[in-house]
Structure formats: C-alpha cells, structure tokens
C-alpha cells in the first residue's frame, strides 16, 4: 500500500513539475525579445534554452521528478516565473492587461 502511495506521489510531483516548466516556457515564448534586456535580465535565447532543456529533461526522466537535473529545471522555471516574468511585464513585455483602446499616453 505504501509503495502505491509513493508511486502516485512521484507521478503527481512529475506532472506538477512538467506543468510549471511548460507554463514558464510558453510564457517566455510570448514575451518580446527586447523586453528581457530592457528589464536587465538575461536574453530571451538564454531563457528559452534554460526552460526548453528543463522541459525536455522532465519529459525524458518523467518517473523521476527528484532527479538532480530535474530539480535544477524546476528552480530555473521558478526563477523565471518569480523574478524575470514580473520584470519583463513591467517594461511592457506582455500583452496581458493592455486594452485595444490604449493611446500613446495610456488608456482613453
């Protein structure tokens, strides 16, 4: 019984890690390239590489979410979502929150 619980827990952790990394990767795709240096962060190709490798490693070793390289990918995705994403959104690196009625000086 405990073995089944442990197996399900590892599968659940793997799915959560894949969701986190996938969300970060898709979000990074949507951000314009020039928003990264404008926010003082690493360039978009570097973040795409980090997050892309993290997703590929997660898929390759899916039943082992506690694998060291897999954990590093989770840390990379978390850093992107907690630090980089808000910074690039603040400099206009996302379409979320913008209205079609925005003028050159803000909404009208």
Buried (B, 14 or more C-beta within 10 A) or exposed (E): EEEEEEEEEBEEBBEEBBEBBBBBBEBBEEBBEBBBEBBEBBEBEEBBEBBBBBBEBBEEBBEBBEBEEBEBBBEBBEBBBEEBBEBBBEBBBBEEEEEEEEEEEEEE
